[in-house]
Amino acid sequence: MGDRAQTRTGESETPESARRSREDEFENLKSLSSLQAKGKELVQAGVVQQQVATTGSSFLFGFSKELLPLDGDDKEVLFATQLGNLAIKAKFIPKEMLYQGQLAT
């Protein structure tokens, strides 16, 4: 088949259409991913990337420091996203996230 791949529906897909499809999936994932400090506005992810390794794959989510500045006074930060039917939520305490004695934000 050369440079074409089969989709789940059996249609052939070019590398360009596969790349656009992946970009669309990441855009959708960005809109479903958020970070919110207690008492502050919710911020959507600005960047989503996937890292693939031999042991599996990971998603990296990036958020703007300008839109959601965090400091040691923030008591709790909630990360939320949705992967298919799986809803993921995690709470972080910023003052516990130190790197070389400073807040790692």
Rosetta blueprint (number, residue, H / E / L):
1 M L
2 G L
3 D L
4 R L
5 A E
6 Q E
7 T L
8 R L
9 T L
10 G L
11 E L
12 S E
13 E E
14 T L
15 P H
16 E H
17 S H
18 A H
19 R H
20 R H
21 S H
22 R H
23 E H
24 D H
25 E H
26 F H
27 E H
28 N H
29 L H
30 K H
31 S H
32 L L
33 S L
34 S E
35 L E
36 Q E
37 A E
38 K L
39 G L
40 K L
41 E L
42 L L
43 V E
44 Q E
45 A L
46 G L
47 V E
48 V E
49 Q E
50 Q E
51 Q E
52 V E
53 A E
54 T L
55 T L
56 G E
57 S E
58 S E
59 F E
60 L E
61 F E
62 G E
63 F L
64 S L
65 K L
66 E L
67 L L
68 L L
69 P L
70 L L
71 D L
72 G L
73 D L
74 D L
75 K L
76 E L
77 V E
78 L E
79 F E
80 A E
81 T E
82 Q E
83 L E
84 G L
85 N L
86 L E
87 A E
88 I E
89 K E
90 A E
91 K E
92 F E
93 I L
94 P H
95 K H
96 E H
97 M L
98 L E
99 Y E
100 Q L
101 G L
102 Q E
103 L E
104 A L
105 T L
